[in-house]
């Protein structure tokens, strides 16, 4: 991983509601790129302060291996990006712990640039395999964060096969601390997450704590793989027309190259001297 200390912090004068995403995208293009192995699956774990990102990642790790630092309260523990490679059943997963949004001393725009720069630096222009896991405290309500998550998806993950929203997992945490967790989740799904869900994002039906973490990620990966863009009727008609045109061209070519014996016979009889 490269040292990101050389990058100058982005101007944070804009409010989080009015992010200059075009400026951020232009800033990212200045960075050099590295490439990842085609078989690696990248899972970007994102969320607000106190959402439980690091705790979720630690559940994926062997208890005897180094763990991600976990914060307590509303102070942001994860301020830099940390990644861990996990080999499971012959598949290499790269799980990335990202700085929390909604920090007290750092605006969301600067955090977004920090994440984007790191992704560009380590994975190049496009990540073909993987997606974004967005964890949210079930009692929290800050829909602006979803604009940031969508931007990361559009900027860094491939859109050639799957719709970009299909690469986003929406999950809640801390159900044990909220007696109204079920109704709050329903509110998130029907209001704040509605557009993402309609666009193909996967929703975890309950809090992450009651699910096996590997089942969550493997089901998410299956969801991405099964979300290939359907072929539209117009695309089908276009392909059919192209195939018909190619077949007609090939037929004309074959006719043009037929032996000319019949032409010669015809010429003999048509040009007999009187």
PLY file of the C-alpha trace (Angstrom):
ply
format ascii 1.0
element vertex 274
property float x
property float y
property float z
element edge 273
property int vertex1
property int vertex2
end_header
0.00 0.00 0.00
1.26 3.46 -0.81
1.79 6.27 1.66
-1.07 8.74 1.18
0.42 11.44 3.39
1.82 13.20 0.32
-1.65 14.10 -0.90
-2.94 17.51 0.10
-6.33 17.45 1.87
-9.22 18.49 -0.34
-10.95 21.80 0.31
-13.86 21.07 2.64
-15.64 24.41 2.43
-18.64 22.82 0.73
-21.36 21.39 2.93
-21.86 17.62 2.73
-25.21 18.20 1.02
-23.53 20.00 -1.89
-20.54 17.81 -2.66
-18.43 18.80 -5.63
-18.31 15.25 -7.00
-17.01 16.40 -10.39
-14.07 18.09 -8.68
-13.35 14.98 -6.67
-13.45 12.82 -9.79
-11.00 15.16 -11.53
-8.69 15.03 -8.52
-8.70 11.22 -8.57
-7.59 11.13 -12.21
-4.29 12.73 -11.23
-3.20 9.65 -9.34
-1.11 6.81 -10.73
-2.61 3.33 -10.82
-1.64 -0.14 -9.76
-3.48 -3.28 -10.80
-5.04 -6.05 -8.79
-5.19 -9.72 -9.69
-8.28 -10.60 -11.76
-9.34 -13.33 -9.31
-9.40 -11.07 -6.23
-12.73 -9.91 -4.79
-12.78 -6.46 -3.21
-15.34 -5.65 -0.51
-15.37 -2.03 0.62
-16.91 -1.74 4.11
-18.35 1.75 4.64
-20.55 3.55 7.12
-20.88 6.34 9.65
-19.03 6.76 12.92
-20.00 3.98 15.32
-21.73 1.79 12.71
-19.59 -1.23 13.59
-17.51 -1.60 10.42
-14.34 -2.80 12.14
-16.30 -5.15 14.39
-17.91 -6.75 11.34
-14.53 -7.22 9.63
-13.03 -8.78 12.76
-15.76 -11.44 12.68
-14.39 -12.47 9.27
-10.88 -12.93 10.63
-9.28 -15.80 12.47
-9.40 -14.95 16.20
-5.65 -15.57 16.43
-4.81 -13.17 13.59
-4.28 -9.39 13.99
-7.59 -7.58 14.44
-8.87 -4.23 13.24
-8.91 -1.60 16.02
-12.42 -1.03 17.33
-13.63 2.29 18.71
-16.17 2.96 21.42
-18.80 5.66 21.52
-19.08 8.21 18.71
-15.37 8.92 18.29
-14.05 7.72 14.93
-11.58 4.90 15.43
-10.91 4.22 11.74
-9.35 7.34 10.24
-7.18 5.64 7.60
-7.96 2.87 5.15
-6.88 -0.61 6.18
-7.22 -3.74 4.10
-6.84 -7.42 4.84
-6.46 -10.31 2.41
-8.38 -13.44 3.35
-8.07 -16.72 1.47
-11.23 -18.77 1.76
-12.04 -21.90 -0.24
-9.51 -20.98 -2.89
-10.83 -17.43 -3.29
-8.88 -14.33 -2.29
-11.01 -11.65 -0.63
-9.69 -8.15 -0.02
-11.79 -6.54 2.72
-11.21 -2.81 3.13
-12.03 -0.93 6.34
-12.73 2.70 5.42
-12.71 5.93 7.45
-16.09 6.66 8.98
-18.36 9.32 7.55
-19.94 11.98 9.78
-16.77 12.61 11.78
-16.65 15.61 14.09
-13.32 16.99 12.83
-13.33 15.90 9.17
-15.92 16.63 6.52
-17.48 13.92 4.38
-16.04 15.40 1.19
-12.48 14.98 2.43
-13.21 11.42 3.56
-14.70 10.62 0.15
-11.57 11.90 -1.59
-9.39 9.91 0.81
-11.23 6.67 0.03
-11.30 7.31 -3.73
-7.62 8.16 -3.88
-6.70 5.01 -1.98
-8.84 2.83 -4.26
-7.35 4.42 -7.36
-3.85 4.02 -5.97
-4.26 0.35 -5.11
-6.69 -1.04 -7.68
-6.40 1.21 -10.72
-9.28 2.56 -12.78
-11.89 -0.17 -12.29
-12.64 -2.96 -9.83
-14.30 -5.80 -11.70
-15.08 -8.18 -8.83
-16.71 -7.18 -5.57
-18.83 -4.38 -4.17
-19.61 -2.02 -1.31
-21.07 -3.06 2.04
-22.78 -0.10 3.69
-23.40 -0.58 7.42
-25.77 1.74 9.26
-26.76 1.94 12.90
-30.44 0.99 12.69
-31.39 3.99 14.83
-29.47 6.46 12.64
-31.07 8.53 9.92
-28.75 10.39 7.56
-29.64 9.67 3.90
-26.95 12.00 2.50
-24.38 9.25 3.09
-26.02 7.16 0.38
-25.02 9.75 -2.24
-21.39 9.21 -1.24
-21.73 5.42 -1.41
-23.34 5.63 -4.85
-20.51 7.86 -6.06
-17.89 5.36 -4.91
-19.74 2.61 -6.74
-20.03 4.55 -10.00
-16.44 5.77 -9.88
-14.56 2.59 -8.95
-16.60 -0.51 -9.82
-17.27 -1.94 -13.26
-20.71 -1.24 -14.77
-20.28 -3.35 -17.92
-22.21 -6.41 -16.75
-24.05 -5.57 -13.52
-26.00 -2.40 -12.67
-23.88 -0.38 -10.27
-26.55 -0.41 -7.52
-26.41 -4.21 -7.55
-22.89 -3.87 -6.14
-24.18 -2.21 -2.96
-25.18 -4.15 0.17
-27.36 -2.28 2.67
-27.20 -3.63 6.22
-28.06 -2.39 9.69
-26.26 -2.89 12.99
-26.90 -2.59 16.74
-30.38 -4.07 16.83
-29.78 -5.09 20.45
-29.62 -1.40 21.44
-32.82 -0.30 19.68
-36.20 -1.74 20.79
-37.78 -0.32 17.62
-35.15 -1.74 15.29
-37.65 -3.62 13.13
-39.79 -0.55 12.39
-36.68 1.58 11.83
-35.37 -0.91 9.27
-38.73 -0.87 7.49
-38.57 2.93 7.39
-35.08 2.81 5.88
-36.20 0.36 3.21
-39.38 2.22 2.29
-37.91 5.74 2.30
-34.18 6.35 2.48
-33.02 3.16 0.75
-35.91 2.95 -1.70
-34.10 4.18 -4.82
-31.09 1.96 -4.22
-33.29 -1.09 -3.64
-35.27 -0.40 -6.82
-31.94 -0.06 -8.62
-30.88 -3.55 -7.53
-29.10 -3.13 -4.18
-29.23 -6.08 -1.78
-30.75 -5.58 1.68
-29.90 -7.69 4.71
-33.21 -8.54 6.35
-32.00 -8.08 9.94
-28.94 -6.78 11.73
-25.55 -8.17 10.76
-25.00 -9.59 14.26
-27.53 -12.40 13.77
-25.99 -13.56 10.49
-22.80 -15.44 9.79
-20.48 -12.78 8.30
-19.18 -15.07 5.56
-22.71 -16.02 4.55
-23.46 -12.30 4.24
-20.55 -11.71 1.86
-21.01 -14.89 -0.16
-24.74 -14.21 -0.60
-23.84 -10.66 -1.62
-21.38 -11.96 -4.20
-24.03 -14.34 -5.58
-26.43 -11.41 -5.76
-23.91 -9.43 -7.82
-23.23 -12.36 -10.14
-26.96 -12.94 -10.67
-27.66 -9.27 -11.43
-26.30 -9.22 -14.97
-28.04 -6.58 -17.04
-30.89 -8.11 -19.07
-30.82 -7.63 -22.80
-33.42 -5.07 -23.84
-35.80 -5.62 -26.76
-34.10 -2.88 -28.78
-30.69 -4.46 -28.19
-32.07 -7.82 -29.33
-33.53 -6.26 -32.49
-30.26 -4.48 -33.22
-28.26 -7.69 -32.84
-30.77 -9.57 -35.03
-30.52 -6.92 -37.75
-26.73 -7.01 -37.61
-26.71 -10.80 -37.98
-29.14 -10.64 -40.92
-27.01 -8.02 -42.65
-23.86 -10.09 -42.13
-25.59 -13.23 -43.51
-26.79 -11.33 -46.59
-23.33 -9.94 -47.20
-21.78 -13.40 -46.91
-24.35 -14.83 -49.37
-23.60 -12.13 -51.92
-19.90 -12.81 -51.51
-20.41 -16.53 -52.16
-22.49 -15.85 -55.26
-19.84 -13.54 -56.60
-17.19 -16.24 -56.25
-19.16 -19.10 -57.90
-17.50 -20.90 -60.87
-18.27 -19.10 -64.13
-18.82 -22.24 -66.25
-22.47 -21.42 -66.94
-21.55 -17.91 -67.96
-19.04 -19.36 -70.45
-21.61 -21.74 -71.90
-24.12 -18.92 -72.21
-21.57 -16.71 -73.93
-20.74 -19.46 -76.44
-24.37 -19.86 -77.51
-25.23 -16.19 -77.36
-22.30 -15.13 -79.55
-22.45 -17.78 -82.30
-21.51 -16.25 -85.71
-24.44 -15.85 -88.13
0 1
1 2
2 3
3 4
4 5
5 6
6 7
7 8
8 9
9 10
10 11
11 12
12 13
13 14
14 15
15 16
16 17
17 18
18 19
19 20
20 21
21 22
22 23
23 24
24 25
25 26
26 27
27 28
28 29
29 30
30 31
31 32
32 33
33 34
34 35
35 36
36 37
37 38
38 39
39 40
40 41
41 42
42 43
43 44
44 45
45 46
46 47
47 48
48 49
49 50
50 51
51 52
52 53
53 54
54 55
55 56
56 57
57 58
58 59
59 60
60 61
61 62
62 63
63 64
64 65
65 66
66 67
67 68
68 69
69 70
70 71
71 72
72 73
73 74
74 75
75 76
76 77
77 78
78 79
79 80
80 81
81 82
82 83
83 84
84 85
85 86
86 87
87 88
88 89
89 90
90 91
91 92
92 93
93 94
94 95
95 96
96 97
97 98
98 99
99 100
100 101
101 102
102 103
103 104
104 105
105 106
106 107
107 108
108 109
109 110
110 111
111 112
112 113
113 114
114 115
115 116
116 117
117 118
118 119
119 120
120 121
121 122
122 123
123 124
124 125
125 126
126 127
127 128
128 129
129 130
130 131
131 132
132 133
133 134
134 135
135 136
136 137
137 138
138 139
139 140
140 141
141 142
142 143
143 144
144 145
145 146
146 147
147 148
148 149
149 150
150 151
151 152
152 153
153 154
154 155
155 156
156 157
157 158
158 159
159 160
160 161
161 162
162 163
163 164
164 165
165 166
166 167
167 168
168 169
169 170
170 171
171 172
172 173
173 174
174 175
175 176
176 177
177 178
178 179
179 180
180 181
181 182
182 183
183 184
184 185
185 186
186 187
187 188
188 189
189 190
190 191
191 192
192 193
193 194
194 195
195 196
196 197
197 198
198 199
199 200
200 201
201 202
202 203
203 204
204 205
205 206
206 207
207 208
208 209
209 210
210 211
211 212
212 213
213 214
214 215
215 216
216 217
217 218
218 219
219 220
220 221
221 222
222 223
223 224
224 225
225 226
226 227
227 228
228 229
229 230
230 231
231 232
232 233
233 234
234 235
235 236
236 237
237 238
238 239
239 240
240 241
241 242
242 243
243 244
244 245
245 246
246 247
247 248
248 249
249 250
250 251
251 252
252 253
253 254
254 255
255 256
256 257
257 258
258 259
259 260
260 261
261 262
262 263
263 264
264 265
265 266
266 267
267 268
268 269
269 270
270 271
271 272
272 273
